[in-house]
Amino acid sequence: MNIIVLIKQVPDTTEIKIDQKTGTLIREGVESIINPDDRHAIELAVSLKQDYGGKARVISMGPPQAIDAISEALGMGIDEGILLTDKNFGGADTWATAYTLGKTIKKVKKYDLIICGRQAIDGDTAQIGPQVAEFLNLPQLTYVTQVEQINEKRIVVQRASEDGYERMESPLPVLITVIGEINKPRHPRVDFLINACKDKANIKIWDAADLGVTVQEIGLSGSLTRVIKTFSPKTKREGEILKGSKQEVVNQLIDRLHERHLV
Ligand SMILES: Cc1cc2nc3c(=O)[nH]c(=O)nc-3n(C[C@H](O)[C@H](O)[C@H](O)COP(=O)(O)OP(=O)(O)OC[C@H]3O[C@@H](n4cnc5c(N)ncnc54)[C@H](O)[C@@H]3O)c2cc1C
């Protein structure tokens, strides 16, 4: 089975700071990690490979330092990595990101299963998986919590829905997005990690020319959306201390809740 995992290197924080002038993320001084959901995607790929054989690759689009995320994935047991790095990929919205990742997958050609995290903790859109599936004209199963069965033709998964869980089946090839409850990611093996960091033979580095895409199709130029302004919402809280006996305070509180149509 040929498995591709899409991984994103993200800042190790959920408090994203934005440069107000450029509208881009401020990454200085923040450690980078593999996006948490993507670690679960890697774990799934490695365990499926162990159970059914085949090859597992990771693909990541990002700055040159995203090679660290790929090396860590190799440390966890992934066979090969592709780093997409080119200044022209910069400023990509989800459309341009999915387009670039989709083009890469088409170039790789061999895939039965594509695994993404559900959501990146910085961009937070949860759009990339579904957009890549659309680009490749593949079926997609999102919010997967368990792979119940898989063979060379079909997959049966359990996925989380708003009301509980659903069991779904799809033919292969398919793209799935996974959430944290699917598994517990393993730690990288030190020997694998040292090999990955020392010998980069299993990591390919591709730019726009390698994908055969023009500058107009990718990055900021290929993006359909533009960030006009970014800002944090202003939160204004008014405090009020209710006075009186316990019963009076409770009655006042209930009145306030009724006034605001909260009960
Ligand atoms: C106009 C505009 C400009 C932007 N400029 C920048 C910028 O300059 N720098 C910047 O960092 N972001 C920028 N962004 C954000 C960028 O578009 C998103 O980070 C990116 O498209 C991925 O979306 P997401 O983070 O919401 O991923 P999600 O859709 O939440 O991610 C879901 C899954 O998709 C996969 N995935 C996501 N991104 C990648 C990737 N890059 N490589 C491999 N797999 C991936 C992972 O499996 C991940 O778990 C910009 C966005 C817009 C709209």
The ligand as an SDF file (V2000), in Angstrom:
LIG
                    3D

 53 58  0  0  0  0  0  0  0  0999 V2000
   -4.0670   35.5330    1.6880 C   0  0  0  0  0  0  0  0  0  0  0  0
   -3.4360   34.5720    2.6100 C   0  0  0  0  0  0  0  0  0  0  0  0
   -2.1040   34.6730    2.8410 C   0  0  0  0  0  0  0  0  0  0  0  0
   -1.4780   33.7710    3.6660 C   0  0  0  0  0  0  0  0  0  0  0  0
   -0.1720   33.9080    3.8680 N   0  0  0  0  0  0  0  0  0  0  0  0
    0.4600   33.0420    4.6620 C   0  0  0  0  0  0  0  0  0  0  0  0
    1.8330   33.1510    4.9040 C   0  0  0  0  0  0  0  0  0  0  0  0
    2.4810   34.0570    4.3720 O   0  0  0  0  0  0  0  0  0  0  0  0
    2.4310   32.2500    5.7130 N   0  0  0  0  0  0  0  0  0  0  0  0
    1.6970   31.2350    6.3040 C   0  0  0  0  0  0  0  0  0  0  0  0
    2.2670   30.4350    7.0280 O   0  0  0  0  0  0  0  0  0  0  0  0
    0.4010   31.1030    6.0920 N   0  0  0  0  0  0  0  0  0  0  0  0
   -0.2370   31.9750    5.3070 C   0  0  0  0  0  0  0  0  0  0  0  0
   -1.5520   31.8470    5.1180 N   0  0  0  0  0  0  0  0  0  0  0  0
   -2.2120   30.7540    5.7290 C   0  0  0  0  0  0  0  0  0  0  0  0
   -2.1750   29.5910    4.7700 C   0  0  0  0  0  0  0  0  0  0  0  0
   -3.0920   29.7850    3.7370 O   0  0  0  0  0  0  0  0  0  0  0  0
   -2.5940   28.3690    5.4730 C   0  0  0  0  0  0  0  0  0  0  0  0
   -1.7470   28.1520    6.5660 O   0  0  0  0  0  0  0  0  0  0  0  0
   -2.4680   27.1810    4.5550 C   0  0  0  0  0  0  0  0  0  0  0  0
   -3.1900   27.3990    3.3860 O   0  0  0  0  0  0  0  0  0  0  0  0
   -2.9810   25.9320    5.1840 C   0  0  0  0  0  0  0  0  0  0  0  0
   -4.2350   26.1490    5.7320 O   0  0  0  0  0  0  0  0  0  0  0  0
   -4.4530   25.7920    7.2390 P   0  0  0  0  0  0  0  0  0  0  0  0
   -3.2560   26.1880    7.9850 O   0  0  0  0  0  0  0  0  0  0  0  0
   -5.7630   26.3630    7.6580 O   0  0  0  0  0  0  0  0  0  0  0  0
   -4.4990   24.2060    7.1810 O   0  0  0  0  0  0  0  0  0  0  0  0
   -5.6800   23.2230    7.5290 P   0  0  0  0  0  0  0  0  0  0  0  0
   -6.6040   23.1400    6.3730 O   0  0  0  0  0  0  0  0  0  0  0  0
   -6.2910   23.5390    8.8700 O   0  0  0  0  0  0  0  0  0  0  0  0
   -4.8020   21.9020    7.6170 O   0  0  0  0  0  0  0  0  0  0  0  0
   -5.3760   20.6130    7.5220 C   0  0  0  0  0  0  0  0  0  0  0  0
   -4.3140   19.6240    7.1710 C   0  0  0  0  0  0  0  0  0  0  0  0
   -3.8140   19.8840    5.8490 O   0  0  0  0  0  0  0  0  0  0  0  0
   -2.4240   19.5560    5.7820 C   0  0  0  0  0  0  0  0  0  0  0  0
   -1.6610   20.7840    5.4910 N   0  0  0  0  0  0  0  0  0  0  0  0
   -2.0030   22.0680    5.7240 C   0  0  0  0  0  0  0  0  0  0  0  0
   -1.0320   22.9060    5.3040 N   0  0  0  0  0  0  0  0  0  0  0  0
   -0.0500   22.1250    4.8030 C   0  0  0  0  0  0  0  0  0  0  0  0
    1.2290   22.3890    4.2190 C   0  0  0  0  0  0  0  0  0  0  0  0
    1.6860   23.6310    4.0820 N   0  0  0  0  0  0  0  0  0  0  0  0
    1.9770   21.3340    3.8240 N   0  0  0  0  0  0  0  0  0  0  0  0
    1.5340   20.0720    3.9600 C   0  0  0  0  0  0  0  0  0  0  0  0
    0.3400   19.7600    4.5030 N   0  0  0  0  0  0  0  0  0  0  0  0
   -0.4450   20.7670    4.9190 C   0  0  0  0  0  0  0  0  0  0  0  0
   -2.0690   18.9670    7.1400 C   0  0  0  0  0  0  0  0  0  0  0  0
   -2.3080   17.5830    7.1090 O   0  0  0  0  0  0  0  0  0  0  0  0
   -3.0790   19.6460    8.0640 C   0  0  0  0  0  0  0  0  0  0  0  0
   -3.3160   18.9400    9.2670 O   0  0  0  0  0  0  0  0  0  0  0  0
   -2.2140   32.7400    4.3140 C   0  0  0  0  0  0  0  0  0  0  0  0
   -3.5880   32.6590    4.1050 C   0  0  0  0  0  0  0  0  0  0  0  0
   -4.2050   33.5590    3.2670 C   0  0  0  0  0  0  0  0  0  0  0  0
   -5.6820   33.4720    3.0740 C   0  0  0  0  0  0  0  0  0  0  0  0
  1  2  1  0
  2  3  1  0
  2 52  2  0
  3  4  2  0
  4  5  1  0
  4 50  1  0
  5  6  2  0
  6  7  1  0
  6 13  1  0
  7  8  2  0
  7  9  1  0
  9 10  1  0
 10 11  2  0
 10 12  1  0
 12 13  2  0
 13 14  1  0
 14 15  1  0
 14 50  1  0
 15 16  1  0
 16 17  1  0
 16 18  1  0
 18 19  1  0
 18 20  1  0
 20 21  1  0
 20 22  1  0
 22 23  1  0
 23 24  1  0
 24 25  2  0
 24 26  1  0
 24 27  1  0
 27 28  1  0
 28 29  2  0
 28 30  1  0
 28 31  1  0
 31 32  1  0
 32 33  1  0
 33 34  1  0
 33 48  1  0
 34 35  1  0
 35 36  1  0
 35 46  1  0
 36 37  1  0
 36 45  1  0
 37 38  2  0
 38 39  1  0
 39 40  1  0
 39 45  2  0
 40 41  1  0
 40 42  2  0
 42 43  1  0
 43 44  2  0
 44 45  1  0
 46 47  1  0
 46 48  1  0
 48 49  1  0
 50 51  2  0
 51 52  1  0
 52 53  1  0
M  END
$$$$
